[in-house]
Amino acid sequence: MKQVTQTLRTGVVEINDVPIPSLSDKFVLVRNRTSVISAGTEKTKIDMGKKNLLQKAKSRPDLVKQVLKKIQTEGIKKTLTTVNSRLNSPSPLGYSCSGTVVAAGGLVEGIQPGDRVACGGAGYANHAEYVAIPKNLLVKIPDNITDEEGAFATVGSIALQGVRLAEPMLGETFLVLGLGLIGQITVQLLRANGCSVIATDLDPKL
């Protein structure tokens, strides 16, 4: 099957031929129909790949800390081998898609071949012909929702989770910083909750 991948060391994005994912008991095999390109998340990952190793380290101090901790526990030789392997291995892109169920694992209930589903999760809901999705990271698409609309379920859920954590109350005023897709959805959800919203972005065009 075809899959979009990026090699982190070089930043090269390409379409590779890879095996169809294997199916395990708690997973569902889905033939993709639509996948969403996340302009923010995926552009950040692609931009990271274009940087040299020092720039990569400066951009992700959290990963540098993980590497240093791994050196302490496993030694420098094994750590360098692991780091080089990850930098040189093509990694999949994408985290939100929709498609049709091909097969469901033995421990999956309520999902059967032919069902249309919305899928989410980095490393799972990839830009690929087929994806294997954990049973808790997909949901059936209602008949009145298109595949294209269903593919945005993950993006919408990110905004929804942010609003839930904020616990908005009727009549409160919220400030939304950043008016990309998720910011726009957040504004609408807050308004639907009866809140006043102040929305702004560093980019004046938004």
Secondary structure, 3 states (H helix, E strand, C coil): CEEEEEECCCCCEEEEECCCCCCCCCEEEEEEEEECCCHHHHHHHHHHHHCCHHHHHHHCHHHHHHHHHHHHHHCHHHHHHHHHHHHHCEEECCCEEEEEEEEECCCCCCCCCCCEEEEECCCCCCCECEEEEEHHHEEECCCCCCHHHHCCHHHHHHHHHHHHHHCCCCCCEEEEECCCHHHHHHHHHHHHCCCEEEEECCCCCC
